[in-house]
Amino acid sequence: MCGTSTIDVELLKRHTKYHRGFPEDCRTATMLWEIIGEMSNRERQRLVRFAWGRSKLPRGKAGWIDGDGKEVFFNLSPFLIDRQGDGHLEMRGDESLVEAHTCFFWLKMPRYSCKPVMRERLQTSVANGLVAGMQIA
C-alpha cells in the first residue's frame, strides 16, 4: 500500500479535526496525544488501522486529498450517550471503550478519569477491533 509506515504524531495532529465540543486543548484530547506520543510506531500503526482501516499515513500533501478532492482528516469527537432517554447527551466515561468509524477516520472518545485508564481502554479497543477482522498489512 502507498504511504509511510512511520506514524508521525505531529503530521497526524496537523490533519486532525475536533468535533461536537471536543476542543483541541481539552483534557481528553491532551491525554490522548500524550498517550499516542508514548506509543511505539507499531502501536501507532495499530491505532491508525483501528481508526481508519489502514496502517500507514498518506505520503505528501496530495495523499491527504480524497477522490472527491476533499482533504482527509483524523476526526475526534466525544463519545456521547443519552442516559435518561430525554435527549440530554452526556459524555461516556471509564466504563466505555473507544469507538472507531473506519470509513471516516474517526474516533469517539469517552471522558476518562485519568491517563492510565485511557491507555488501557484505548489498547483494549484497538486490540479487540483488530481481532474482529482488521489485521495490519
SERO-4910 file (N, C-alpha, C, O; in steps of 0.05 Angstrom, whole numbers):
BEGIN
 pado doro    nc1    nc2    nc3   cac1   cac2   cac3    cc1    cc2    cc3    oc1    oc2    oc3
  Met    A     17    -24      0      0      0      0     18     25      0     40     24     10
  Cys    A      7     46    -11     22     71    -11     21     85     16      2     80     32
  Gly    A     41    101     21     41    115     46     67    110     61     84     94     53
  Thr    A     69    122     84     93    119    100     85    102    125     65    107    138
  Ser    A    102     83    131     96     65    154    104     78    181     97     68    202
  Thr    A    119    100    180    126    114    204    103    134    210     97    152    194
  Ile    A     91    130    233     68    147    240     79    171    255     87    170    278
  Asp    A     79    194    241     89    219    251     66    232    267     46    240    256
  Val    A     70    235    293     49    245    311     42    274    303     19    282    303
  Glu    A     63    290    298     58    319    291     43    321    265     25    338    262
  Leu    A     49    304    245     34    304    220      5    296    225    -13    309    214
  Leu    A      1    276    241    -26    268    248    -41    290    262    -65    295    256
  Lys    A    -28    304    280    -41    327    294    -50    348    274    -71    360    276
  Arg    A    -32    354    254    -38    375    235    -62    367    217    -75    385    206
  His    A    -68    342    215    -90    332    199   -113    322    217   -127    303    210
  Thr    A   -117    335    239   -138    327    258   -159    348    260   -153    372    261
  Lys    A   -184    340    260   -207    357    265   -221    348    290   -223    325    296
  Tyr    A   -230    368    305   -244    363    331   -273    371    327   -279    392    316
  His    A   -291    354    337   -320    357    332   -336    357    358   -327    347    379
  Arg    A   -360    369    356   -381    368    377   -371    376    405   -374    361    424
  Gly    A   -358    399    407   -350    409    432   -326    394    444   -323    391    468
  Phe    A   -310    384    427   -286    368    435   -262    385    426   -249    379    405
  Pro    A   -255    406    441   -233    424    432   -206    411    434   -201    392    449
  Glu    A   -188    421    417   -161    411    416   -146    412    443   -129    395    448
  Asp    A   -153    431    459   -139    434    485   -154    423    509   -147    428    531
  Cys    A   -175    407    504   -190    395    526   -173    372    539   -154    362    526
  Arg    A   -179    365    563   -163    345    578   -162    319    563   -141    306    562
  Thr    A   -185    310    552   -186    284    538   -167    284    514   -152    265    510
  Ala    A   -168    306    498   -150    307    474   -121    309    483   -104    296    470
  Thr    A   -115    324    503    -87    326    513    -77    299    522    -54    292    515
  Met    A    -93    285    538    -84    258    547    -80    239    523    -61    224    522
  Leu    A    -99    240    504    -97    223    480    -71    228    465    -57    209    458
  Trp    A    -64    253    460    -39    259    446    -14    251    462      5    242    450
  Glu    A    -16    254    488      7    245    505     11    214    502     33    205    499
  Ile    A    -11    200    503    -10    170    500      0    163    472     17    145    470
  Ile    A    -10    175    452     -1    169    425     29    175    422     43    160    409
  Gly    A     38    197    434     66    204    434     84    184    448    107    181    441
  Glu    A     73    170    468     88    150    483     87    122    470    102    104    478
  Met    A     70    118    450     68     92    437     92     87    419    105    105    409
  Ser    A     97     61    415    116     53    395    104     58    367     80     61    365
  Asn    A    120     58    346    110     62    319     90     39    312     70     44    299
  Arg    A     96     15    320     78     -8    315     50     -3    328     30     -9    316
  Glu    A     51      7    353     25     13    367     10     35    352    -14     34    349
  Arg    A     25     55    343     12     77    327      0     66    301    -22     74    293
  Gln    A     14     48    288      3     35    264    -23     21    270    -42     23    255
  Arg    A    -23      7    292    -48     -8    300    -70     11    306    -93      6    299
  Leu    A    -64     34    319    -85     54    325    -96     66    299   -120     68    296
  Val    A    -78     73    280    -88     83    254   -104     63    240   -125     69    228
  Arg    A    -96     38    241   -111     16    229   -139     13    241   -159     10    227
  Phe    A   -140     16    267   -166     14    282   -184     38    274   -208     34    271
  Ala    A   -173     61    271   -188     85    266   -195     89    236   -214    103    230
  Trp    A   -178     77    218   -181     84    190   -181     60    172   -188     62    148
  Gly    A   -173     37    182   -173     13    165   -147     10    149   -145     -7    131
  Arg    A   -127     27    154   -102     24    141    -80     31    161    -85     45    181
  Ser    A    -56     20    158    -35     24    178    -14     44    171      6     47    186
  Lys    A    -18     58    149      1     78    140    -13    105    136    -36    106    129
  Leu    A      2    126    141     -8    153    135     -1    160    106     18    149     95
  Pro    A    -17    177     94    -11    185     67     16    199     64     26    211     83
  Arg    A     28    196     41     53    208     35     48    234     19     35    234     -1
  Gly    A     59    256     29     56    282     15     28    294     17      9    281     25
  Lys    A     27    319     10      2    334     13    -21    323     -4    -43    322      5
  Ala    A    -14    313    -28    -35    302    -46    -47    277    -34    -70    270    -40
  Gly    A    -32    262    -17    -43    238     -5    -65    243     15    -80    225     22
  Trp    A    -67    268     25    -88    275     44   -113    286     30   -130    297     43
  Ile    A   -115    282      4   -138    291    -11   -153    265    -21   -140    248    -33
  Asp    A   -179    264    -16   -194    240    -25   -202    242    -54   -196    262    -68
  Gly    A   -216    223    -64   -225    221    -92   -243    244   -101   -245    249   -124
  Asp    A   -256    257    -81   -274    279    -87   -260    306    -85   -273    327    -88
  Gly    A   -234    305    -80   -218    330    -78   -220    343    -50   -211    366    -47
  Lys    A   -230    329    -31   -233    340     -3   -210    330     14   -200    307     11
  Glu    A   -201    347     32   -179    340     50   -189    318     70   -211    320     80
  Val    A   -171    299     75   -177    277     94   -166    286    121   -145    297    123
  Phe    A   -182    281    142   -175    288    169   -178    264    188   -195    246    183
  Phe    A   -162    263    208   -166    245    231   -186    260    249   -180    282    258
  Asn    A   -209    249    253   -231    262    267   -234    251    295   -233    227    300
  Leu    A   -236    270    314   -240    263    342   -265    277    352   -270    300    346
  Ser    A   -281    262    367   -305    273    379   -310    259    405   -300    238    411
  Pro    A   -327    272    422   -334    259    447   -353    235    441   -368    236    422
  Phe    A   -352    215    458   -370    192    456   -393    198    474   -391    196    499
  Leu    A   -415    206    462   -439    216    477   -460    194    480   -462    176    463
  Ile    A   -476    196    501   -497    178    506   -521    193    519   -517    212    534
  Asp    A   -545    184    513   -569    195    524   -577    176    547   -594    158    542
  Arg    A   -566    180    570   -571    161    593   -600    160    602   -610    139    610
  Gln    A   -613    183    602   -641    185    612   -662    181    590   -686    179    596
  Gly    A   -654    181    565   -673    179    543   -688    205    538   -709    204    525
  Asp    A   -678    227    548   -692    253    546   -679    272    526   -686    295    524
  Gly    A   -659    262    511   -646    278    492   -622    293    503   -607    306    488
  His    A   -618    292    529   -595    305    541   -570    287    539   -570    265    551
  Leu    A   -551    295    524   -528    279    519   -506    284    539   -500    307    546
  Glu    A   -493    262    548   -470    264    566   -448    248    554   -452    230    537
  Met    A   -424    256    561   -400    242    551   -397    216    567   -399    216    592
  Arg    A   -393    194    553   -388    168    566   -362    170    582   -346    188    577
  Gly    A   -358    152    601   -335    153    619   -319    128    619   -317    113    600
  Asp    A   -307    122    643   -289    100    646   -300     73    639   -285     54    633
  Glu    A   -327     70    640   -339     44    634   -339     37    604   -345     15    596
  Ser    A   -332     56    587   -334     53    558   -307     50    545   -286     59    554
  Leu    A   -308     36    522   -285     34    504   -287     56    483   -307     69    480
  Val    A   -265     60    468   -264     79    446   -279     67    423   -277     43    418
  Glu    A   -294     83    408   -309     74    385   -295     85    360   -289    109    360
  Ala    A   -292     69    339   -280     78    314   -299     75    291   -316     57    291
  His    A   -297     94    273   -312     93    248   -291     94    225   -284    116    217
  Thr    A   -283     71    216   -260     69    198   -265     83    171   -246     93    159
  Cys    A   -290     84    162   -295     97    136   -290    127    137   -285    140    117
  Phe    A   -290    138    161   -287    167    165   -262    175    180   -259    198    186
  Phe    A   -244    155    187   -220    160    202   -228    176    227   -218    198    233
  Trp    A   -246    163    243   -259    177    265   -257    161    291   -263    137    291
  Leu    A   -250    174    313   -251    162    339   -270    178    356   -270    202    357
  Lys    A   -288    163    370   -305    175    391   -293    168    418   -290    145    425
  Met    A   -285    189    432   -270    186    457   -288    191    482   -300    212    484
  Pro    A   -289    171    500   -302    177    526   -285    196    542   -261    200    536
  Arg    A   -296    207    563   -281    224    582   -271    206    604   -285    199    623
  Tyr    A   -245    198    601   -233    180    621   -223    196    645   -216    220    642
  Ser    A   -223    183    668   -215    197    693   -185    203    694   -177    222    708
  Cys    A   -169    187    681   -140    190    682   -127    177    658   -139    161    644
  Lys    A   -101    184    654    -86    173    632    -83    143    632    -86    130    611
  Pro    A    -78    130    656    -75    101    656   -101     87    647   -100     67    633
  Val    A   -124     97    655   -149     86    647   -153     89    616   -160     71    602
  Met    A   -147    113    606   -149    118    578   -131    100    562   -139     88    542
  Arg    A   -106     97    571    -87     80    557    -97     51    556    -96     38    534
  Glu    A   -107     41    578   -117     13    579   -141     10    561   -143    -10    546
  Arg    A   -160     28    562   -185     26    546   -178     29    516   -190     16    499
  Leu    A   -159     47    509   -151     50    482   -138     25    471   -144     16    449
  Gln    A   -120     13    487   -106    -11    479   -127    -34    476   -125    -49    457
  Thr    A   -146    -36    494   -166    -57    492   -183    -53    467   -189    -72    453
  Ser    A   -191    -28    462   -208    -22    439   -193    -29    413   -205    -42    395
  Val    A   -168    -21    411   -152    -27    387   -149    -57    384   -153    -68    362
  Ala    A   -141    -71    405   -136   -100    404   -162   -114    396   -161   -132    379
  Asn    A   -184   -108    408   -209   -121    401   -219   -114    373   -230   -131    359
  Gly    A   -215    -89    365   -223    -81    338   -207    -95    317   -218   -103    296
  Leu    A   -181    -99    322   -164   -112    302   -170   -142    302   -169   -154    280
  Val    A   -175   -154    325   -182   -183    325   -208   -188    311   -212   -209    299
  Ala    A   -225   -168    311   -252   -172    299   -250   -172    268   -271   -174    255
  Gly    A   -226   -169    257   -225   -172    228   -206   -153    213   -204   -155    189
  Met    A   -193   -135    227   -176   -116    213   -147   -122    220   -137   -111    240
  Gln    A   -134   -138    205   -106   -145    210    -88   -125    196    -94   -117    173
  Ile    A    -66   -118    209    -47    -99    197    -32   -112    174    -20   -134    178
  Ala    A    -32    -99    151    -17   -110    128     12   -104    130     28   -112    113
***
